[in-house]
Amino acid sequence: MILSINQPAYLPWLGYFQRIARSDLHVILDHVQFEKNSMVNRNRIRTHDGWCWLTVPVKTRHRFGDLVIHRLTLADDPRWRRKHWDSLRFNYAKAPYFAEHAGFFEASYQRDWQYLIDLNLHLTRYLLDAFAINTPLLRSSQLMVDGEKSQLLLNLCRSCGADRYLSGPFGRDYLDLDAFSDAGIQVEFDDYQHPRYTQIQSRFEPYMSAVDLLFNQGPASLKILLAQIHSEAP
């Protein structure tokens, strides 16, 4: 059984979904500490001039060191919701498939979210469904698994009964591969090569939120998302 593990992300990029698609089970790592300037509460979208950040404001004042992701709450000022919806609407209104998904995103930004994890999972599950990715998700906060860094990931693999762990490329810097091998778990590193596709703007910008692919390519998104895997197939 192939397992992948990643922290929740706001409007995640393509590599996030590709790794889930390659897995039999995906664990949302939501019981670890939130890190400032991570992708947990922000991501990039395409604009007419290039790209911009969309950042969800969260309550962090006097709380660093006690900011477990699944307990992270949103800031009281709700204006970010209008800003994010307007940014999507203004920048993707002419995209071929924006109208097909606009109702969901408009309704999502009208909701009064308390916890960031609920917002992130709401958006991520919609995108998984839109991409026809059916990999089941589990939240680490519900698994009662402890440890830090490499040991935590190994313990999660054991808890889920995985015999293969699909890691991101940065796992090479900290994973204890001998410990995984001793546990009978094969580690594979996912070096995702970002595909090119037609955007409504003239100059291609990679590493945008996956909504960029969805709004521009619609039903062709999954094939583009997994283009690297298809090209490597025998």
N, C-alpha and C positions, 0 to 999 in steps of 0.2 A: 504494500500500500504506500503510495507516494503522498507525503505530507509537505505542505508549505506553511510558513508562518510569517506574518507581517503585522506591524502595528496598523491600526485603522488610519485611514487617510481621508482627507476631504477632497472629493471629486478626483479620485486617483488617476495617475498616468497610465499609459498603455501597458508598461511592463508589469505593473501590479496585477492587472487582469490576465495577462498572458501566463503568469506564474500560477494563478488560481486555476486557469483552464488546463494546465498541465498536471494538476494535482488530483488525487482521489478525495482529499479532504484538506481544507484550509483552516488554520487557526488564526483568529484575530487576536493579536497580542495586546490586550487592553488592560492588563493589571500591572503594567510597569509604569515608571515615572515619565511624565510628559517632559519633552525637551523643547525649549524655546527655539523658534525658527525651523522647526521640523515640518514635515508635510502632514502632520496630524490635523492641523487646523488651517491649512492654506494650500493653494495650488495655482497653476498658471493657465490662463486662457488666451486665445488669439485675439488680437485687436487689429484695427486697420493700420496702426503704426508699428506693430510688432507683437508684443504680449504684455500682460499685466498680471500682478498677483491679485487673487481673491483670498482674503484672510478673514476667518471667523474670529471675532474678539472673545477671549476667554478670561475668566477671573484668575489672576495669578498673583496679585499683590500680597506680599508677605506670606506666600504659600509655597515658594520653591523648596523642594525637598519633601513636600507632602502633596504632590500633584499626580496621583494615580490617574491614568487616562480615563478609565471608565467612571470616575467620579468628577471629572472636569466639567464645570458648569460654564455656561455662556455669560458674557457680560450683559449688564442690564439694558444697555442702549440697543434698541431693536433696529436702528437705521441701517445696519449692515445688511439686513435681509432685503430691503429695497435696493440697496446699492448692488448687491450680487445679482439679483434678478434683472435689474436694468442693464448691468454689464453683459449678461448673457443675451438679453433681448436685443440690445443695440448692436452688439458685435456679431451675432449669428442670425439676425432676422432674415437675411437673404440666403442663408445656407439651405441646401435642398431639403433637409430632413428636420430642420428646427421646429417647424409647425407641428410635426407629428408628436413631438415630445414636450412642447412648450407648456401644455396644461399641467403635466406632472410637476415640472420645475416651478411654475408660478404658484401652484398650490403648496409646494414644499416650503417656499420662502414666505408664505403667508402664515405658516404655523409658528406658534410660540414655543420654541425648543428650550428645554432646560439643560439637558446634558449633551455635550458634543458627540459622545459615542452614539446616541440615538439618531442624531442628524446624519452622521457619517454612514452608519449602517443602512439607514433609509435610502440614501443616495446610492450607496454601493450596490445594494441589492437590486435597485431599479436598473442600474447599468449592467449588472450581471445578467439580468433577465433580458434586457435589450440586446445584449451580445449573444444570447442563447448559451450562456455558460451555466451549467447545472451543478457544479461542484458544491457540496454541502459546506457550511461554515459552522465553526464552533468558536466561542469566546473563551480566552484563557482564564478570565475572571470566574468562569463557571467550572473550571477543571480542578481547582485546588492543588496546583502544582507549584513548587517553590524552586529556588535556585537563581543564579545570576548568569547572564551572558550565555556562554556556550553550554554550561550545565543546565540552565533553564530550558534551552531549546532541546537538548538531549532528553531531559525529563518529560517534556511535552511529547516528543516522538514516542517515548516509551509508553506514556499514558494513553496515547491514541492508537498504539499497536502498529506504528509505521515501521517499514523496513527500508524505506528510502526517504531521505530528506532533501527537498529541493530548496537550496539556499540562494540568496542573492549574491552578487559577485563580491561584496565586501565581507562576506563570511570567511573568505580566505584569510582575513586579517586577525580573526579572533576565535574561530572554531577549533576545538580540540578534536582533530580528526581521528586520533588514536582512540579516544574515548568512544566516539561514534562507532568505530570499527570493532572495538571490544564488545559493544552492545549489539553487534550484528546489524547495524544501520548504515547503509551506503549513502554517502553525501554526494550530491550533484550540484554544481554551481550553474546558475542560470545567467548567462551573459547575453542579455537581451539586446538585439540589434534593432534599433527603431526603424520602422518602415516609413517610406515616403508615400504620400497620397495627396490627392487634390484638395486644397483648401480654397475657400472663396477669395482669400487674399492672394496676391500674385507671387509672393516669396514664401517658400515653405519654412515653417518654424516647427522643429521637433520638440518633444518633451512637454507638450501641453497636457492639460487634463483630458481624460478619455472622452469627455463630452465633445471635444473638437472633432474627433474621428466620427462619433455618432451623428452629430449634426451635419457633417459634410458627406458621409458615406452611407449612413443608414444600414440597409440589409447587407451591404458588402463589408461591414466593419469587422466581423469575426474573421473572415478570410484574410483581411489585411492585418489584423491583430496577430494572427498566427502564421503570417507569411514566412517567418524565419524557420518555424518547425516544418512547414510544408516543403521548404527548399532543401532541408536537411534529410528529408525522408528518402529511403533507398528506392 
